[in-house]
Amino acid sequence: MKTLIKILLLTSVFFLVLFSCKKEQLEIIKTADPCECASEVSADFEIREALNNGAPSINMYTVTDDILGNKTAFFKAKEADAQYTWYIGLETETDREISRFFPSQWEGSTIPITLVVEKEPNNTCFPNDDGYDSITKYMEVHSFCDSSIMEGTFRVAEENSIDSFDIVLDFELAYASPGVLSNSNCSRLDFYNYDGNGSNCVGYDNAMARNYRAFRKGNFSNWGGASYECGDLVIKKCYLDLNNQLFLSYEYWHVNDPEATEFNVNGRKIN
């Protein structure tokens, strides 16, 4: 008899705990905020700049605020499924994403980009939202040789490392031929302390791709003369984001060194 009572008692406790858990889960579901992930209608948009002017399949796009001359900029509304009206100068567009090529005559200009968004608002969560929003961002078009945001001293560290070192990036006029500088092509990158041990690369790169906040594929040569100090160095990607955080991936081979040394560093601009 005592055994039966114990069994009944344990069974009762089991069902009590089970239904208590279900009740608690129901209360959590009922008290979840339906507006937690909701937002008011917004006209905010993103500006991206192409690294090259070639086919999209071989291109790289970076989020930016300004661009270089002779580059294509892409503007995309963050709000989905809405009505869009873009104003760029005297032009208007109505797609969610648009693009414009800005030739060199725009260099030195600051261009207002305005977006108006209209959408059925969520008045349950935002009773004062009228479903209409507009925003204007000002984008400057910089000269290829006058832009200096990617130049300077950067304090960087390899991924998963707390040991930092300073590098210096400096764009100069490229060499049109050995010892002869170009008049307007600033695609030569002087890269100082690339290995963290005082080694420098000063050279010419005919294939370097650049935009306002990024560059890549820097193959150095000895056209610069005696200042050439490194072997073969390739920059896979260098990007300075909107918070001025640097992301840099590169590798180099010294003379008679069959294995490449690879660096993936993050950092910030210090001057």
C-alpha positions as CSV (number, residue, x, y, z in Angstrom):
1,M,0.0,0.0,0.0
2,K,2.8,2.4,0.9
3,T,4.5,1.6,-2.4
4,L,1.3,2.5,-4.3
5,I,1.0,5.8,-2.4
6,K,4.6,6.7,-3.3
7,I,3.9,5.9,-7.0
8,L,0.8,8.0,-7.0
9,L,2.6,10.9,-5.3
10,L,5.5,10.8,-7.7
11,T,3.0,10.8,-10.7
12,S,1.2,13.8,-9.3
13,V,4.4,15.7,-8.8
14,F,5.5,14.8,-12.4
15,F,2.2,16.1,-14.0
16,L,2.3,19.2,-11.7
17,V,5.8,20.1,-13.0
18,L,4.9,19.3,-16.6
19,F,1.9,21.6,-16.7
20,S,3.7,24.3,-14.7
21,C,6.4,24.3,-17.4
22,K,3.8,24.5,-20.2
23,K,2.0,27.3,-18.4
24,E,5.3,29.2,-18.0
25,Q,6.0,28.8,-21.7
26,L,2.6,30.1,-22.6
27,E,3.1,33.1,-20.4
28,I,6.5,33.8,-22.2
29,I,4.8,33.6,-25.6
30,K,1.9,35.8,-24.5
31,T,4.2,38.5,-23.0
32,A,6.6,38.6,-26.1
33,D,6.7,42.2,-27.5
34,P,5.2,42.1,-31.0
35,C,7.0,45.4,-31.8
36,E,10.5,44.3,-30.7
37,C,11.7,43.9,-34.3
38,A,9.4,46.5,-35.9
39,S,10.7,49.9,-37.2
40,E,9.3,53.1,-38.6
41,V,9.4,53.7,-42.3
42,S,12.9,55.0,-43.2
43,A,14.5,56.6,-46.2
44,D,18.0,55.6,-45.1
45,F,20.2,54.3,-48.0
46,E,23.6,52.8,-48.6
47,I,26.3,54.1,-51.0
48,R,28.6,51.6,-52.6
49,E,31.5,52.3,-55.0
50,A,32.9,50.0,-57.6
51,L,36.6,49.2,-57.4
52,N,36.8,48.8,-61.2
53,N,34.7,50.0,-64.1
54,G,34.6,46.6,-65.6
55,A,32.1,43.7,-65.6
56,P,30.2,43.2,-62.3
57,S,31.4,39.6,-62.1
58,I,35.0,40.7,-61.7
59,N,34.3,43.7,-59.6
60,M,34.4,44.5,-55.9
61,Y,32.1,47.0,-54.2
62,T,32.8,48.9,-51.0
63,V,30.4,50.8,-48.7
64,T,31.4,54.4,-48.7
65,D,30.4,58.0,-48.1
66,D,32.5,59.6,-50.9
67,I,33.9,58.4,-54.3
68,L,36.7,59.0,-56.7
69,G,36.1,60.6,-60.1
70,N,35.6,58.3,-63.1
71,K,33.9,55.7,-60.8
72,T,30.4,54.3,-60.6
73,A,28.4,54.7,-57.4
74,F,25.4,52.5,-56.4
75,F,22.6,53.8,-54.1
76,K,20.3,51.3,-52.4
77,A,17.4,52.0,-50.1
78,K,17.4,50.0,-46.9
79,E,13.6,49.9,-46.7
80,A,12.1,47.0,-48.8
81,D,8.8,46.8,-50.6
82,A,8.1,50.6,-50.8
83,Q,7.7,53.4,-53.3
84,Y,11.0,55.2,-54.0
85,T,11.8,58.6,-55.5
86,W,15.5,59.5,-55.9
87,Y,16.7,63.0,-56.7
88,I,20.3,63.3,-58.1
89,G,20.7,66.8,-59.6
90,L,17.9,67.3,-62.1
91,E,17.3,63.5,-62.5
92,T,14.7,61.3,-60.8
93,E,14.6,57.5,-60.4
94,T,12.0,55.2,-58.9
95,D,13.8,51.9,-58.4
96,R,15.0,50.6,-55.0
97,E,18.7,50.6,-56.3
98,I,20.2,52.9,-58.8
99,S,23.7,53.7,-60.1
100,R,25.5,56.6,-61.6
101,F,28.9,57.0,-63.3
102,F,30.7,60.2,-62.2
103,P,33.3,61.3,-64.8
104,S,36.3,63.5,-63.9
105,Q,34.4,66.8,-64.4
106,W,32.6,66.1,-61.1
107,E,35.9,66.0,-59.2
108,G,35.8,68.6,-56.4
109,S,32.0,68.6,-56.3
110,T,29.7,67.7,-53.4
111,I,26.6,66.1,-54.7
112,P,23.3,65.9,-52.8
113,I,21.6,62.5,-53.1
114,T,18.0,62.6,-51.9
115,L,15.6,59.6,-51.3
116,V,11.9,59.8,-50.6
117,V,10.2,56.6,-49.3
118,E,6.5,56.0,-49.0
119,K,5.1,52.8,-47.5
120,E,2.1,51.5,-45.5
121,P,3.2,52.2,-41.9
122,N,2.9,49.9,-38.9
123,N,0.6,52.0,-36.8
124,T,0.1,49.3,-34.2
125,C,3.7,49.8,-33.1
126,F,4.2,53.4,-34.3
127,P,0.8,55.3,-34.2
128,N,2.5,58.5,-35.3
129,D,4.3,57.1,-38.3
130,D,2.7,58.5,-41.5
131,G,4.6,56.1,-43.8
132,Y,6.6,59.0,-45.4
133,D,10.3,59.7,-44.9
134,S,13.1,61.5,-46.8
135,I,16.8,61.9,-46.4
136,T,19.6,63.7,-48.1
137,K,23.3,62.6,-48.1
138,Y,26.1,64.6,-49.5
139,M,28.7,62.7,-51.5
140,E,32.0,64.3,-52.5
141,V,33.8,63.3,-55.7
142,H,37.5,63.3,-55.2
143,S,40.4,63.5,-57.6
144,F,42.2,60.2,-58.1
145,C,45.5,61.8,-57.1
146,D,44.2,64.2,-54.4
147,S,42.4,61.6,-52.2
148,S,44.4,60.9,-49.1
149,I,42.1,58.9,-46.9
150,M,43.9,55.6,-47.7
151,E,47.3,57.2,-47.0
152,G,49.0,57.6,-43.6
153,T,50.2,55.6,-40.6
154,F,48.0,52.7,-39.5
155,R,48.4,50.6,-36.3
156,V,47.6,47.0,-37.2
157,A,47.7,43.5,-35.7
158,E,47.3,40.1,-37.2
159,E,44.1,38.2,-36.6
160,N,43.9,36.7,-33.1
161,S,47.0,38.6,-32.0
162,I,47.5,41.4,-29.5
163,D,51.0,42.3,-30.9
164,S,50.6,45.4,-33.1
165,F,52.9,47.2,-35.5
166,D,52.7,50.4,-37.6
167,I,52.6,50.5,-41.4
168,V,52.7,53.5,-43.7
169,L,50.8,53.6,-47.0
170,D,51.6,56.4,-49.5
171,F,50.3,56.8,-53.0
172,E,52.6,58.4,-55.5
173,L,52.7,59.0,-59.3
174,A,53.3,55.7,-61.0
175,Y,56.2,55.1,-63.4
176,A,55.2,55.2,-67.1
177,S,58.5,53.4,-67.9
178,P,61.6,52.6,-65.9
179,G,62.7,55.8,-64.2
180,V,60.0,57.9,-65.9
181,L,57.0,59.1,-63.9
182,S,53.4,59.4,-65.2
183,N,51.7,62.8,-65.3
184,S,48.5,61.8,-63.6
185,N,48.4,58.1,-62.7
186,C,48.7,57.9,-58.9
187,S,48.7,54.1,-58.7
188,R,52.1,53.6,-57.2
189,L,51.9,52.5,-53.6
190,D,54.9,52.9,-51.2
191,F,54.3,50.4,-48.4
192,Y,56.6,50.8,-45.4
193,N,57.2,48.2,-42.6
194,Y,55.0,45.6,-44.4
195,D,56.5,42.8,-42.4
196,G,56.6,44.5,-39.0
197,N,60.4,44.3,-39.0
198,G,61.3,47.5,-40.9
199,S,61.1,46.2,-44.5
200,N,59.7,48.6,-47.2
201,C,58.2,48.2,-50.6
202,V,58.5,51.1,-53.0
203,G,57.5,50.4,-56.5
204,Y,55.2,50.6,-59.5
205,D,51.9,48.8,-60.1
206,N,50.2,49.1,-63.4
207,A,47.3,46.8,-62.5
208,M,46.3,48.3,-59.1
209,A,42.6,48.8,-58.7
210,R,41.5,51.7,-56.5
211,N,38.4,53.5,-55.2
212,Y,37.9,56.0,-52.4
213,R,38.1,53.5,-49.5
214,A,39.8,50.4,-51.0
215,F,42.5,49.1,-53.3
216,R,44.0,45.7,-54.2
217,K,46.4,43.7,-56.4
218,G,49.6,45.6,-55.9
219,N,52.4,43.8,-57.7
220,F,55.6,45.8,-57.1
221,S,58.5,46.1,-59.6
222,N,61.9,47.8,-59.7
223,W,61.0,50.6,-62.1
224,G,61.5,53.0,-59.2
225,G,65.2,52.5,-59.1
226,A,67.4,52.0,-56.1
227,S,64.7,52.5,-53.5
228,Y,63.2,49.2,-54.4
229,E,63.7,47.0,-51.3
230,C,61.3,44.0,-51.5
231,G,60.5,40.9,-53.4
232,D,57.1,40.2,-54.9
233,L,54.2,41.6,-52.8
234,V,50.5,41.2,-53.6
235,I,47.8,43.1,-51.9
236,K,44.6,41.0,-52.0
237,K,42.4,43.6,-50.4
238,C,42.7,46.8,-48.4
239,Y,39.5,48.5,-47.1
240,L,38.9,51.4,-44.7
241,D,35.3,51.2,-43.5
242,L,33.0,54.1,-42.4
243,N,34.3,53.8,-38.8
244,N,37.9,54.2,-40.2
245,Q,38.8,50.6,-39.3
246,L,41.3,49.1,-41.7
247,F,41.1,45.5,-43.1
248,L,44.2,44.5,-45.0
249,S,45.1,41.1,-46.6
250,Y,48.5,40.7,-48.4
251,E,51.3,38.2,-49.1
252,Y,54.9,38.5,-50.2
253,W,57.8,36.4,-51.5
254,H,61.4,37.4,-50.8
255,V,64.0,36.6,-53.4
256,N,64.8,32.8,-53.4
257,D,62.0,32.2,-51.0
258,P,59.6,29.6,-52.5
259,E,56.9,30.1,-49.8
260,A,54.8,33.2,-49.5
261,T,54.4,34.9,-46.1
262,E,50.7,35.9,-45.6
263,F,49.3,38.7,-43.5
264,N,45.7,39.4,-42.6
265,V,45.6,42.4,-40.3
266,N,43.0,44.8,-38.8
267,G,43.8,48.2,-37.5
268,R,43.0,51.9,-37.4
269,K,44.5,55.1,-38.8
270,I,46.6,57.0,-36.3
271,N,47.7,59.9,-38.6
